[in-house]
């Protein structure tokens, strides 16, 4: 029997034309996204009458009586606070809010393994599922590497950074690294705000599609980042690009790449999108069986 699934968060994306994890869940689970920022969202939820609800835990306990509810935790505020990437007051406030969501949840999914421990989530109530990256979109290509380097005029060792000029993304460390050696080329990629830094060894890009991003990963010799590390490092590794990243934060709290074979290391560690799809479908099946839906 097909289960009716509702996804609840504020928006699917803040950048027009950019796909996010909520688009992904909507498609693989044939789910219905409901924005809790619309004043009539409760009425819409009641009318849809879902069998299962997947809610962004960021919004805390929304006082939804409909069961079962799977809470999705996407942000590690414990790590952001520990490494001074976000002010302590904001982090503590959000941790309490997420805890209120966990308390009413029937099941909890985290994208960073350590969150299961940090929130004291019982084994039977939670699991780790990374967001995952499509290995058929991000892959090594020597042809693309040569073409892109020629087009960009890259002849030296080249580092790539994907993020923005914020503390959370470790921009101060990246900027210092750029200033260390003018003989190293840099590719800087942002999502919605162009970089302000310029230089003869710096190539900047903003809000590009996956095909272009893959070409840039292939053109680079090293993915460099500090701060909270997420999907860009995984994307780069699937393109065979070695990484120099922050340890003990983000996806790399429990695992750090050997850089011997980046692509195979990512796939072996369960970050391929196909593994993510399988795990999410298994969770829905498990919930359905537990609640005899």
NUVEX-883727 format. One record per residue (C-alpha): x, y, z; residue in three letters. Coordinates in steps of 0.25 Angstrom, whole numbers, padded with zeros to 4 digits, always signed. Layout:
# NUVEX-883727
XYZala/...
This chain:
# NUVEX-883727
+0000+0000+0000unk/+0005+0014-0004unk/+0008+0023+0008unk/+0004+0037+0008unk/+0016+0045+0013unk/+0017+0060+0017unk/+0030+0068+0018unk/+0029+0080+0027unk/+0039+0091+0027unk/+0040+0106+0024unk/+0044+0105+0009unk/+0050+0095+0000unk/+0060+0105-0005unk/+0064+0119-0003unk/+0071+0121-0016unk/+0062+0120-0028unk/+0066+0109-0038unk/+0074+0101-0027unk/+0070+0087-0023unk/+0072+0083-0008unk/+0070+0071+0001unk/+0055+0074+0002unk/+0053+0073-0013unk/+0061+0060-0012unk/+0052+0054-0001unk/+0039+0059-0009unk/+0043+0051-0021unk/+0048+0038-0015unk/+0037+0037-0005unk/+0026+0043-0014unk/+0024+0052-0003unk/+0016+0065-0001unk/+0024+0077+0004unk/+0016+0087+0013unk/+0023+0100+0017unk/+0020+0103+0032unk/+0022+0118+0028unk/+0009+0118+0021unk/-0002+0123+0031unk/-0011+0112+0026unk/-0001+0100+0027unk/-0008+0093+0038unk/-0021+0093+0030unk/-0014+0088+0018unk/-0007+0077+0026unk/-0021+0072+0032unk/-0027+0072+0018unk/-0015+0064+0012unk/-0016+0054+0024unk/-0003+0048+0023unk/+0001+0034+0028unk/+0015+0038+0032unk/+0021+0052+0035unk/+0036+0056+0033unk/+0039+0069+0040unk/+0051+0078+0040unk/+0055+0078+0055unk/+0060+0092+0054unk/+0046+0097+0056unk/+0044+0090+0069unk/+0031+0084+0074unk/+0021+0089+0065unk/+0010+0083+0073unk/+0005+0073+0062unk/-0004+0062+0068unk/-0003+0054+0055unk/+0006+0042+0056unk/+0016+0036+0053unk/+0026+0047+0052unk/+0040+0045+0047unk/+0049+0057+0052unk/+0061+0061+0042unk/+0073+0068+0049unk/+0081+0075+0038unk/+0090+0084+0047unk/+0100+0081+0057unk/+0099+0093+0067unk/+0108+0086+0077unk/+0120+0086+0067unk/+0117+0100+0063unk/+0118+0105+0077unk/+0130+0096+0081unk/+0138+0102+0070unk/+0133+0116+0071unk/+0126+0116+0058unk/+0113+0122+0063unk/+0110+0130+0076unk/+0108+0121+0088unk/+0094+0128+0091unk/+0088+0124+0078unk/+0094+0110+0078unk/+0088+0107+0092unk/+0075+0113+0088unk/+0074+0104+0075unk/+0079+0092+0083unk/+0067+0093+0092unk/+0058+0095+0081unk/+0062+0083+0074unk/+0062+0075+0087unk/+0047+0079+0088unk/+0045+0073+0074unk/+0052+0060+0078unk/+0044+0058+0090unk/+0031+0057+0082unk/+0037+0049+0071unk/+0034+0035+0068unk/+0047+0034+0060unk/+0059+0042+0058unk/+0068+0043+0046unk/+0082+0050+0047unk/+0091+0054+0036unk/+0103+0054+0045unk/+0105+0041+0053unk/+0110+0048+0066unk/+0096+0055+0068unk/+0090+0042+0072unk/+0100+0042+0084unk/+0099+0057+0087unk/+0084+0057+0088unk/+0084+0044+0095unk/+0075+0037+0085unk/+0072+0023+0088unk/+0077+0013+0078unk/+0063+0008+0074unk/+0058+0022+0072unk/+0068+0028+0063unk/+0078+0025+0051unk/+0089+0032+0043unk/+0086+0035+0028unk/+0095+0045+0021unk/+0090+0054+0010unk/+0098+0047+0000unk/+0103+0051-0014unk/+0100+0046-0028unk/+0112+0038-0032unk/+0107+0038-0047unk/+0107+0054-0047unk/+0120+0055-0039unk/+0132+0047-0045unk/+0146+0048-0050unk/+0149+0053-0064unk/+0163+0055-0069unk/+0157+0061-0082unk/+0149+0071-0074unk/+0161+0074-0065unk/+0169+0078-0077unk/+0159+0086-0084unk/+0155+0094-0072unk/+0169+0097-0068unk/+0172+0102-0082unk/+0159+0110-0082unk/+0163+0116-0068unk/+0177+0118-0071unk/+0181+0109-0060unk/+0196+0104-0060unk/+0200+0103-0046unk/+0195+0094-0034unk/+0180+0098-0032unk/+0172+0098-0020unk/+0157+0099-0019unk/+0147+0104-0008unk/+0132+0103-0009unk/+0125+0112+0001unk/+0124+0126+0005unk/+0131+0137+0012unk/+0125+0134+0026unk/+0131+0129+0039unk/+0123+0116+0039unk/+0130+0112+0026unk/+0143+0116+0031unk/+0146+0127+0021unk/+0156+0134+0030unk/+0165+0121+0029unk/+0163+0120+0014unk/+0166+0135+0012unk/+0179+0133+0020unk/+0183+0121+0011unk/+0180+0128-0001unk/+0189+0139+0003unk/+0201+0130+0007unk/+0205+0127-0007unk/+0202+0134-0020unk/+0207+0123-0029unk/+0195+0114-0025unk/+0183+0116-0033unk/+0169+0116-0026unk/+0155+0113-0031unk/+0145+0119-0022unk/+0130+0115-0023unk/+0119+0122-0016unk/+0104+0119-0016unk/+0097+0132-0015unk/+0107+0144-0013unk/+0119+0146-0021unk/+0132+0146-0014unk/+0139+0160-0012unk/+0153+0155-0012unk/+0161+0157-0025unk/+0174+0153-0031unk/+0181+0148-0043unk/+0182+0134-0037unk/+0167+0134-0033unk/+0155+0130-0042unk/+0142+0132-0035unk/+0128+0126-0039unk/+0114+0128-0033unk/+0101+0119-0033unk/+0106+0109-0044unk/+0100+0096-0048unk/+0105+0082-0045unk/+0111+0080-0058unk/+0120+0092-0057unk/+0123+0089-0042unk/+0128+0076-0046unk/+0137+0082-0057unk/+0143+0091-0046unk/+0145+0080-0037unk/+0152+0072-0048unk/+0161+0084-0051unk/+0166+0085-0036unk/+0177+0077-0030unk/+0172+0079-0015unk/+0158+0083-0009unk/+0162+0092+0003unk/+0152+0096+0014unk/+0151+0099+0028unk/+0139+0101+0037unk/+0126+0093+0036unk/+0129+0083+0025unk/+0117+0077+0017unk/+0114+0072+0003unk/+0124+0080-0005unk/+0135+0071+0001unk/+0128+0059-0003unk/+0125+0064-0017unk/+0140+0067-0019unk/+0144+0053-0014unk/+0134+0046-0024unk/+0142+0054-0035unk/+0155+0048-0030unk/+0160+0061-0023unk/+0167+0060-0011unk/+0163+0068+0001unk/+0169+0076+0012unk/+0158+0079+0022unk/+0154+0081+0037unk/+0154+0068+0045unk/+0144+0065+0056unk/+0133+0074+0050unk/+0122+0071+0040unk/+0122+0058+0032unk/+0136+0056+0037unk/+0134+0055+0052unk/+0135+0040+0051unk/+0143+0038+0038unk/+0154+0045+0031unk/+0159+0042+0017unk/+0172+0035+0014unk/+0172+0042+0001unk/+0178+0029-0006unk/+0166+0028-0015unk/+0156+0039-0011unk/+0144+0034-0020unk/+0144+0019-0014unk/+0146+0024+0000unk/+0133+0032-0001unk/+0125+0021-0007unk/+0130+0011+0003unk/+0126+0020+0014unk/+0112+0021+0010unk/+0111+0035+0004unk/+0106+0031-0010unk/+0092+0036-0013unk/+0087+0022-0016unk/+0090+0017-0002unk/+0083+0029+0004unk/+0071+0026-0005unk/+0070+0012+0000unk/+0072+0016+0015unk/+0060+0026+0014unk/+0051+0016+0007unk/+0055+0006+0018unk/+0051+0016+0029unk/+0037+0018+0023unk/+0035+0003+0022unk/+0040+0001+0037unk/+0030+0012+0042unk/+0019+0006+0033unk/+0021-0008+0039unk/+0023-0002+0054unk/+0009+0005+0052unk/+0003-0005+0044unk/-0001+0006+0033unk/
